[in-house]
Amino acid sequence: MLDFKKILVPTDFSEPAENALRYAAGLALVERPQLTVLHVFQFPAYFFPDGSVITSSPDMVTELMTRIEGSLERARQIAEAAGATE
């Protein structure tokens, strides 16, 4: 068996990503490597030819962060259910 020290699981919170997380958590049962779940998100910004930029409103940022945090919590629960430890 391979000797994993760290496992990085990128996620877009889709069903295939959840399956990959379950698989990675299963691998983590054997040697107990560090399991990290990563989600990358770029806040929407709109660029115009004159160089001006319109960014996300504070309410939109708050809503997006709340949704992302909830999805990351679900990912943590999936990993723990598959045997990963906190």
Biopython code that builds the backbone (N, CA, C, O; Angstrom):
import numpy as np
from Bio.PDB.StructureBuilder import StructureBuilder

atoms = [
    (1, "MET", "N", (0.841, -1.185, 0.000)),
    (1, "MET", "CA", (0.000, 0.000, 0.000)),
    (1, "MET", "C", (0.881, 1.241, 0.000)),
    (1, "MET", "O", (1.994, 1.227, 0.527)),
    (2, "LEU", "N", (0.379, 2.297, -0.588)),
    (2, "LEU", "CA", (1.102, 3.558, -0.619)),
    (2, "LEU", "C", (1.100, 4.199, 0.760)),
    (2, "LEU", "O", (0.162, 4.042, 1.541)),
    (3, "ASP", "N", (2.173, 4.922, 1.036)),
    (3, "ASP", "CA", (2.313, 5.585, 2.332)),
    (3, "ASP", "C", (1.960, 7.060, 2.177)),
    (3, "ASP", "O", (2.830, 7.884, 1.897)),
    (4, "PHE", "N", (0.682, 7.390, 2.361)),
    (4, "PHE", "CA", (0.223, 8.765, 2.216)),
    (4, "PHE", "C", (0.512, 9.555, 3.483)),
    (4, "PHE", "O", (0.258, 9.085, 4.592)),
    (5, "LYS", "N", (1.044, 10.755, 3.308)),
    (5, "LYS", "CA", (1.245, 11.680, 4.433)),
    (5, "LYS", "C", (0.135, 12.719, 4.461)),
    (5, "LYS", "O", (-0.329, 13.128, 5.526)),
    (6, "LYS", "N", (-0.285, 13.141, 3.265)),
    (6, "LYS", "CA", (-1.340, 14.134, 3.136)),
    (6, "LYS", "C", (-2.201, 13.773, 1.935)),
    (6, "LYS", "O", (-1.705, 13.262, 0.930)),
    (7, "ILE", "N", (-3.501, 14.046, 2.052)),
    (7, "ILE", "CA", (-4.428, 13.859, 0.938)),
    (7, "ILE", "C", (-5.200, 15.159, 0.762)),
    (7, "ILE", "O", (-5.818, 15.656, 1.703)),
    (8, "LEU", "N", (-5.161, 15.703, -0.448)),
    (8, "LEU", "CA", (-5.895, 16.925, -0.771)),
    (8, "LEU", "C", (-7.073, 16.549, -1.655)),
    (8, "LEU", "O", (-6.904, 15.907, -2.691)),
    (9, "VAL", "N", (-8.266, 16.953, -1.241)),
    (9, "VAL", "CA", (-9.483, 16.640, -1.996)),
    (9, "VAL", "C", (-10.131, 17.947, -2.434)),
    (9, "VAL", "O", (-10.794, 18.605, -1.633)),
    (10, "PRO", "N", (-9.944, 18.336, -3.709)),
    (10, "PRO", "CA", (-10.647, 19.523, -4.197)),
    (10, "PRO", "C", (-12.117, 19.190, -4.401)),
    (10, "PRO", "O", (-12.463, 18.070, -4.777)),
    (11, "THR", "N", (-12.974, 20.163, -4.152)),
    (11, "THR", "CA", (-14.401, 19.900, -4.293)),
    (11, "THR", "C", (-15.130, 21.072, -4.919)),
    (11, "THR", "O", (-14.781, 22.232, -4.705)),
    (12, "ASP", "N", (-16.146, 20.745, -5.695)),
    (12, "ASP", "CA", (-17.093, 21.749, -6.195)),
    (12, "ASP", "C", (-18.473, 21.469, -5.607)),
    (12, "ASP", "O", (-19.472, 22.048, -6.036)),
    (13, "PHE", "N", (-18.516, 20.578, -4.622)),
    (13, "PHE", "CA", (-19.719, 20.187, -3.882)),
    (13, "PHE", "C", (-20.702, 19.381, -4.733)),
    (13, "PHE", "O", (-21.872, 19.257, -4.370)),
    (14, "SER", "N", (-20.251, 18.842, -5.840)),
    (14, "SER", "CA", (-21.103, 18.000, -6.679)),
    (14, "SER", "C", (-21.118, 16.574, -6.120)),
    (14, "SER", "O", (-20.329, 16.236, -5.238)),
    (15, "GLU", "N", (-22.014, 15.753, -6.636)),
    (15, "GLU", "CA", (-22.084, 14.355, -6.205)),
    (15, "GLU", "C", (-20.787, 13.596, -6.515)),
    (15, "GLU", "O", (-20.314, 12.853, -5.655)),
    (16, "PRO", "N", (-20.191, 13.751, -7.710)),
    (16, "PRO", "CA", (-18.907, 13.075, -7.958)),
    (16, "PRO", "C", (-17.807, 13.532, -6.989)),
    (16, "PRO", "O", (-16.963, 12.730, -6.589)),
    (17, "ALA", "N", (-17.816, 14.806, -6.614)),
    (17, "ALA", "CA", (-16.825, 15.295, -5.652)),
    (17, "ALA", "C", (-17.057, 14.666, -4.275)),
    (17, "ALA", "O", (-16.099, 14.352, -3.569)),
    (18, "GLU", "N", (-18.317, 14.481, -3.894)),
    (18, "GLU", "CA", (-18.620, 13.813, -2.625)),
    (18, "GLU", "C", (-18.143, 12.367, -2.647)),
    (18, "GLU", "O", (-17.641, 11.863, -1.642)),
    (19, "ASN", "N", (-18.297, 11.700, -3.782)),
    (19, "ASN", "CA", (-17.805, 10.324, -3.903)),
    (19, "ASN", "C", (-16.284, 10.280, -3.778)),
    (19, "ASN", "O", (-15.740, 9.384, -3.134)),
    (20, "ALA", "N", (-15.598, 11.242, -4.392)),
    (20, "ALA", "CA", (-14.136, 11.316, -4.278)),
    (20, "ALA", "C", (-13.726, 11.557, -2.831)),
    (20, "ALA", "O", (-12.726, 11.004, -2.371)),
    (21, "LEU", "N", (-14.485, 12.374, -2.112)),
    (21, "LEU", "CA", (-14.199, 12.637, -0.703)),
    (21, "LEU", "C", (-14.365, 11.362, 0.130)),
    (21, "LEU", "O", (-13.542, 11.071, 0.998)),
    (22, "ARG", "N", (-15.417, 10.616, -0.136)),
    (22, "ARG", "CA", (-15.615, 9.340, 0.581)),
    (22, "ARG", "C", (-14.438, 8.389, 0.326)),
    (22, "ARG", "O", (-13.946, 7.736, 1.247)),
    (23, "TYR", "N", (-14.000, 8.323, -0.922)),
    (23, "TYR", "CA", (-12.878, 7.453, -1.282)),
    (23, "TYR", "C", (-11.605, 7.903, -0.559)),
    (23, "TYR", "O", (-10.880, 7.080, -0.001)),
    (24, "ALA", "N", (-11.339, 9.205, -0.573)),
    (24, "ALA", "CA", (-10.150, 9.737, 0.096)),
    (24, "ALA", "C", (-10.203, 9.486, 1.599)),
    (24, "ALA", "O", (-9.185, 9.164, 2.212)),
    (25, "ALA", "N", (-11.388, 9.633, 2.195)),
    (25, "ALA", "CA", (-11.534, 9.376, 3.630)),
    (25, "ALA", "C", (-11.275, 7.904, 3.924)),
    (25, "ALA", "O", (-10.708, 7.567, 4.964)),
    (26, "GLY", "N", (-11.688, 7.030, 3.015)),
    (26, "GLY", "CA", (-11.394, 5.600, 3.178)),
    (26, "GLY", "C", (-9.900, 5.333, 3.143)),
    (26, "GLY", "O", (-9.398, 4.522, 3.921)),
    (27, "LEU", "N", (-9.186, 6.004, 2.253)),
    (27, "LEU", "CA", (-7.726, 5.870, 2.209)),
    (27, "LEU", "C", (-7.100, 6.366, 3.508)),
    (27, "LEU", "O", (-6.098, 5.825, 3.975)),
    (28, "ALA", "N", (-7.696, 7.388, 4.075)),
    (28, "ALA", "CA", (-7.164, 7.981, 5.298)),
    (28, "ALA", "C", (-7.324, 7.058, 6.506)),
    (28, "ALA", "O", (-6.675, 7.274, 7.530)),
    (29, "LEU", "N", (-8.164, 6.046, 6.408)),
    (29, "LEU", "CA", (-8.352, 5.115, 7.525)),
    (29, "LEU", "C", (-7.106, 4.284, 7.786)),
    (29, "LEU", "O", (-6.844, 3.903, 8.927)),
    (30, "VAL", "N", (-6.340, 4.000, 6.747)),
    (30, "VAL", "CA", (-5.220, 3.066, 6.866)),
    (30, "VAL", "C", (-4.019, 3.697, 7.567)),
    (30, "VAL", "O", (-3.580, 3.196, 8.602)),
    (31, "GLU", "N", (-3.488, 4.774, 7.026)),
    (31, "GLU", "CA", (-2.257, 5.365, 7.556)),
    (31, "GLU", "C", (-2.482, 6.648, 8.350)),
    (31, "GLU", "O", (-1.539, 7.199, 8.918)),
    (32, "ARG", "N", (-3.713, 7.121, 8.392)),
    (32, "ARG", "CA", (-4.076, 8.349, 9.099)),
    (32, "ARG", "C", (-3.322, 9.590, 8.584)),
    (32, "ARG", "O", (-2.768, 10.348, 9.381)),
    (33, "PRO", "N", (-3.300, 9.797, 7.271)),
    (33, "PRO", "CA", (-2.672, 11.029, 6.773)),
    (33, "PRO", "C", (-3.578, 12.228, 7.034)),
    (33, "PRO", "O", (-4.749, 12.077, 7.385)),
    (34, "GLN", "N", (-3.021, 13.400, 6.859)),
    (34, "GLN", "CA", (-3.807, 14.628, 6.974)),
    (34, "GLN", "C", (-4.720, 14.710, 5.756)),
    (34, "GLN", "O", (-4.245, 14.634, 4.623)),
    (35, "LEU", "N", (-6.017, 14.862, 5.975)),
    (35, "LEU", "CA", (-6.999, 14.979, 4.895)),
    (35, "LEU", "C", (-7.484, 16.428, 4.852)),
    (35, "LEU", "O", (-8.014, 16.945, 5.835)),
    (36, "THR", "N", (-7.295, 17.073, 3.703)),
    (36, "THR", "CA", (-7.694, 18.466, 3.537)),
    (36, "THR", "C", (-8.696, 18.560, 2.400)),
    (36, "THR", "O", (-8.459, 18.044, 1.307)),
    (37, "VAL", "N", (-9.820, 19.224, 2.662)),
    (37, "VAL", "CA", (-10.825, 19.471, 1.631)),
    (37, "VAL", "C", (-10.661, 20.929, 1.193)),
    (37, "VAL", "O", (-10.610, 21.837, 2.023)),
    (38, "LEU", "N", (-10.580, 21.135, -0.127)),
    (38, "LEU", "CA", (-10.330, 22.464, -0.673)),
    (38, "LEU", "C", (-11.432, 22.869, -1.639)),
    (38, "LEU", "O", (-11.784, 22.119, -2.550)),
    (39, "HIS", "N", (-11.966, 24.054, -1.430)),
    (39, "HIS", "CA", (-12.924, 24.646, -2.371)),
    (39, "HIS", "C", (-12.431, 26.046, -2.697)),
    (39, "HIS", "O", (-12.155, 26.835, -1.794)),
    (40, "VAL", "N", (-12.319, 26.357, -3.976)),
    (40, "VAL", "CA", (-11.854, 27.668, -4.412)),
    (40, "VAL", "C", (-13.010, 28.378, -5.089)),
    (40, "VAL", "O", (-13.727, 27.792, -5.901)),
    (41, "PHE", "N", (-13.182, 29.637, -4.749)),
    (41, "PHE", "CA", (-14.280, 30.406, -5.316)),
    (41, "PHE", "C", (-13.811, 31.830, -5.553)),
    (41, "PHE", "O", (-13.156, 32.424, -4.697)),
    (42, "GLN", "N", (-14.142, 32.374, -6.703)),
    (42, "GLN", "CA", (-13.829, 33.767, -6.999)),
    (42, "GLN", "C", (-15.120, 34.564, -6.974)),
    (42, "GLN", "O", (-16.075, 34.245, -7.681)),
    (43, "PHE", "N", (-15.139, 35.603, -6.153)),
    (43, "PHE", "CA", (-16.331, 36.435, -6.094)),
    (43, "PHE", "C", (-16.539, 37.119, -7.442)),
    (43, "PHE", "O", (-15.576, 37.553, -8.075)),
    (44, "PRO", "N", (-17.780, 37.216, -7.875)),
    (44, "PRO", "CA", (-18.058, 37.842, -9.167)),
    (44, "PRO", "C", (-17.628, 39.308, -9.200)),
    (44, "PRO", "O", (-17.869, 40.069, -8.263)),
    (45, "ALA", "N", (-16.995, 39.675, -10.292)),
    (45, "ALA", "CA", (-16.637, 41.078, -10.547)),
    (45, "ALA", "C", (-16.838, 41.306, -12.038)),
    (45, "ALA", "O", (-16.585, 40.422, -12.856)),
    (46, "TYR", "N", (-17.282, 42.469, -12.367)),
    (46, "TYR", "CA", (-17.566, 42.795, -13.764)),
    (46, "TYR", "C", (-16.641, 43.919, -14.202)),
    (46, "TYR", "O", (-16.615, 44.992, -13.599)),
    (47, "PHE", "N", (-15.876, 43.655, -15.272)),
    (47, "PHE", "CA", (-14.897, 44.612, -15.778)),
    (47, "PHE", "C", (-15.429, 45.259, -17.055)),
    (47, "PHE", "O", (-15.986, 44.588, -17.923)),
    (48, "PHE", "N", (-15.248, 46.552, -17.149)),
    (48, "PHE", "CA", (-15.731, 47.298, -18.312)),
    (48, "PHE", "C", (-14.549, 47.868, -19.098)),
    (48, "PHE", "O", (-13.470, 48.069, -18.540)),
    (49, "PRO", "N", (-14.749, 48.127, -20.388)),
    (49, "PRO", "CA", (-13.649, 48.617, -21.238)),
    (49, "PRO", "C", (-12.972, 49.887, -20.725)),
    (49, "PRO", "O", (-11.793, 50.110, -21.000)),
    (50, "ASP", "N", (-13.702, 50.720, -19.986)),
    (50, "ASP", "CA", (-13.091, 51.954, -19.487)),
    (50, "ASP", "C", (-12.229, 51.713, -18.249)),
    (50, "ASP", "O", (-11.658, 52.651, -17.693)),
    (51, "GLY", "N", (-12.138, 50.458, -17.821)),
    (51, "GLY", "CA", (-11.309, 50.111, -16.670)),
    (51, "GLY", "C", (-12.054, 50.069, -15.361)),
    (51, "GLY", "O", (-11.463, 49.723, -14.338)),
    (52, "SER", "N", (-13.322, 50.406, -15.351)),
    (52, "SER", "CA", (-14.085, 50.367, -14.101)),
    (52, "SER", "C", (-14.470, 48.923, -13.762)),
    (52, "SER", "O", (-14.583, 48.060, -14.633)),
    (53, "VAL", "N", (-14.660, 48.706, -12.491)),
    (53, "VAL", "CA", (-14.976, 47.365, -11.979)),
    (53, "VAL", "C", (-16.158, 47.470, -11.028)),
    (53, "VAL", "O", (-16.210, 48.364, -10.183)),
    (54, "ILE", "N", (-17.102, 46.554, -11.171)),
    (54, "ILE", "CA", (-18.216, 46.449, -10.226)),
    (54, "ILE", "C", (-18.049, 45.116, -9.507)),
    (54, "ILE", "O", (-17.985, 44.066, -10.146)),
    (55, "THR", "N", (-17.980, 45.157, -8.189)),
    (55, "THR", "CA", (-17.807, 43.934, -7.411)),
    (55, "THR", "C", (-19.121, 43.538, -6.749)),
    (55, "THR", "O", (-20.125, 44.244, -6.836)),
    (56, "SER", "N", (-19.080, 42.412, -6.101)),
    (56, "SER", "CA", (-20.262, 41.872, -5.426)),
    (56, "SER", "C", (-20.692, 42.776, -4.275)),
    (56, "SER", "O", (-19.867, 43.418, -3.625)),
    (57, "SER", "N", (-22.001, 42.812, -4.040)),
    (57, "SER", "CA", (-22.522, 43.590, -2.914)),
    (57, "SER", "C", (-22.228, 42.853, -1.605)),
    (57, "SER", "O", (-22.055, 41.634, -1.608)),
    (58, "PRO", "N", (-22.171, 43.572, -0.500)),
    (58, "PRO", "CA", (-21.935, 42.919, 0.800)),
    (58, "PRO", "C", (-22.975, 41.838, 1.107)),
    (58, "PRO", "O", (-22.635, 40.799, 1.673)),
    (59, "ASP", "N", (-24.234, 42.072, 0.741)),
    (59, "ASP", "CA", (-25.268, 41.059, 0.987)),
    (59, "ASP", "C", (-25.004, 39.798, 0.177)),
    (59, "ASP", "O", (-25.193, 38.686, 0.668)),
    (60, "MET", "N", (-24.566, 39.977, -1.070)),
    (60, "MET", "CA", (-24.263, 38.827, -1.924)),
    (60, "MET", "C", (-23.080, 38.034, -1.365)),
    (60, "MET", "O", (-23.096, 36.803, -1.366)),
    (61, "VAL", "N", (-22.063, 38.743, -0.892)),
    (61, "VAL", "CA", (-20.898, 38.087, -0.303)),
    (61, "VAL", "C", (-21.311, 37.289, 0.929)),
    (61, "VAL", "O", (-20.881, 36.149, 1.104)),
    (62, "THR", "N", (-22.141, 37.882, 1.779)),
    (62, "THR", "CA", (-22.605, 37.195, 2.988)),
    (62, "THR", "C", (-23.388, 35.945, 2.630)),
    (62, "THR", "O", (-23.184, 34.892, 3.234)),
    (63, "GLU", "N", (-24.278, 36.046, 1.659)),
    (63, "GLU", "CA", (-25.064, 34.880, 1.241)),
    (63, "GLU", "C", (-24.173, 33.783, 0.664)),
    (63, "GLU", "O", (-24.343, 32.610, 0.998)),
    (64, "LEU", "N", (-23.229, 34.150, -0.196)),
    (64, "LEU", "CA", (-22.325, 33.159, -0.779)),
    (64, "LEU", "C", (-21.481, 32.471, 0.289)),
    (64, "LEU", "O", (-21.315, 31.252, 0.257)),
    (65, "MET", "N", (-20.948, 33.241, 1.234)),
    (65, "MET", "CA", (-20.122, 32.661, 2.292)),
    (65, "MET", "C", (-20.936, 31.714, 3.172)),
    (65, "MET", "O", (-20.430, 30.672, 3.589)),
    (66, "THR", "N", (-22.170, 32.058, 3.453)),
    (66, "THR", "CA", (-23.038, 31.193, 4.251)),
    (66, "THR", "C", (-23.269, 29.871, 3.529)),
    (66, "THR", "O", (-23.205, 28.806, 4.144)),
    (67, "ARG", "N", (-23.536, 29.935, 2.231)),
    (67, "ARG", "CA", (-23.765, 28.717, 1.450)),
    (67, "ARG", "C", (-22.499, 27.866, 1.365)),
    (67, "ARG", "O", (-22.565, 26.642, 1.485)),
    (68, "ILE", "N", (-21.355, 28.501, 1.161)),
    (68, "ILE", "CA", (-20.093, 27.766, 1.068)),
    (68, "ILE", "C", (-19.759, 27.112, 2.408)),
    (68, "ILE", "O", (-19.360, 25.948, 2.447)),
    (69, "GLU", "N", (-19.917, 27.843, 3.489)),
    (69, "GLU", "CA", (-19.638, 27.278, 4.816)),
    (69, "GLU", "C", (-20.539, 26.083, 5.100)),
    (69, "GLU", "O", (-20.085, 25.093, 5.674)),
    (70, "GLY", "N", (-21.806, 26.157, 4.707)),
    (70, "GLY", "CA", (-22.715, 25.021, 4.886)),
    (70, "GLY", "C", (-22.280, 23.821, 4.059)),
    (70, "GLY", "O", (-22.354, 22.685, 4.526)),
    (71, "SER", "N", (-21.832, 24.065, 2.845)),
    (71, "SER", "CA", (-21.366, 22.969, 1.984)),
    (71, "SER", "C", (-20.081, 22.358, 2.527)),
    (71, "SER", "O", (-19.904, 21.142, 2.457)),
    (72, "LEU", "N", (-19.182, 23.176, 3.067)),
    (72, "LEU", "CA", (-17.964, 22.637, 3.670)),
    (72, "LEU", "C", (-18.282, 21.819, 4.923)),
    (72, "LEU", "O", (-17.628, 20.810, 5.187)),
    (73, "GLU", "N", (-19.272, 22.245, 5.685)),
    (73, "GLU", "CA", (-19.699, 21.470, 6.857)),
    (73, "GLU", "C", (-20.240, 20.109, 6.419)),
    (73, "GLU", "O", (-19.953, 19.093, 7.051)),
    (74, "ARG", "N", (-21.019, 20.090, 5.342)),
    (74, "ARG", "CA", (-21.514, 18.815, 4.809)),
    (74, "ARG", "C", (-20.347, 17.935, 4.370)),
    (74, "ARG", "O", (-20.368, 16.726, 4.605)),
    (75, "ALA", "N", (-19.335, 18.516, 3.740)),
    (75, "ALA", "CA", (-18.154, 17.755, 3.325)),
    (75, "ALA", "C", (-17.452, 17.160, 4.547)),
    (75, "ALA", "O", (-16.997, 16.017, 4.503)),
    (76, "ARG", "N", (-17.361, 17.929, 5.635)),
    (76, "ARG", "CA", (-16.751, 17.409, 6.865)),
    (76, "ARG", "C", (-17.540, 16.224, 7.405)),
    (76, "ARG", "O", (-16.957, 15.227, 7.831)),
    (77, "GLN", "N", (-18.869, 16.332, 7.388)),
    (77, "GLN", "CA", (-19.715, 15.241, 7.862)),
    (77, "GLN", "C", (-19.564, 13.995, 6.994)),
    (77, "GLN", "O", (-19.538, 12.878, 7.512)),
    (78, "ILE", "N", (-19.465, 14.176, 5.696)),
    (78, "ILE", "CA", (-19.273, 13.033, 4.781)),
    (78, "ILE", "C", (-17.947, 12.359, 5.080)),
    (78, "ILE", "O", (-17.874, 11.132, 5.150)),
    (79, "ALA", "N", (-16.890, 13.156, 5.257)),
    (79, "ALA", "CA", (-15.577, 12.583, 5.542)),
    (79, "ALA", "C", (-15.578, 11.829, 6.865)),
    (79, "ALA", "O", (-15.019, 10.737, 6.957)),
    (80, "GLU", "N", (-16.196, 12.399, 7.881)),
    (80, "GLU", "CA", (-16.261, 11.726, 9.181)),
    (80, "GLU", "C", (-17.085, 10.455, 9.105)),
    (80, "GLU", "O", (-16.726, 9.454, 9.725)),
    (81, "ALA", "N", (-18.185, 10.470, 8.358)),
    (81, "ALA", "CA", (-19.003, 9.269, 8.216)),
    (81, "ALA", "C", (-18.244, 8.166, 7.498)),
    (81, "ALA", "O", (-18.504, 6.982, 7.711)),
    (82, "ALA", "N", (-17.295, 8.561, 6.638)),
    (82, "ALA", "CA", (-16.495, 7.579, 5.913)),
    (82, "ALA", "C", (-15.281, 7.126, 6.726)),
    (82, "ALA", "O", (-14.519, 6.268, 6.279)),
    (83, "GLY", "N", (-15.099, 7.700, 7.921)),
    (83, "GLY", "CA", (-14.048, 7.234, 8.802)),
    (83, "GLY", "C", (-12.928, 8.214, 9.083)),
    (83, "GLY", "O", (-12.063, 7.926, 9.910)),
    (84, "ALA", "N", (-12.915, 9.367, 8.423)),
    (84, "ALA", "CA", (-11.873, 10.356, 8.690)),
    (84, "ALA", "C", (-12.076, 10.944, 10.079)),
    (84, "ALA", "O", (-13.207, 11.058, 10.551)),
    (85, "THR", "N", (-11.004, 11.310, 10.718)),
    (85, "THR", "CA", (-11.096, 11.937, 12.038)),
    (85, "THR", "C", (-10.858, 13.422, 11.903)),
    (85, "THR", "O", (-10.250, 13.875, 10.933)),
    (86, "GLU", "N", (-11.329, 14.175, 12.861)),
    (86, "GLU", "CA", (-11.210, 15.629, 12.816)),
    (86, "GLU", "C", (-9.808, 16.070, 13.109)),
    (86, "GLU", "O", (-9.526, 17.268, 13.114)),
]
sb = StructureBuilder()
sb.init_structure("model")
sb.init_model(0)
sb.init_chain("A")
sb.init_seg("    ")
for serial, (resi, resn, name, xyz) in enumerate(atoms, 1):
    if name == "N":
        sb.init_residue(resn, " ", resi, " ")
    sb.init_atom(name, np.array(xyz, "f"), 0.0, 1.0, " ", f" {name:<3s}", serial, name[0])
structure = sb.get_structure()
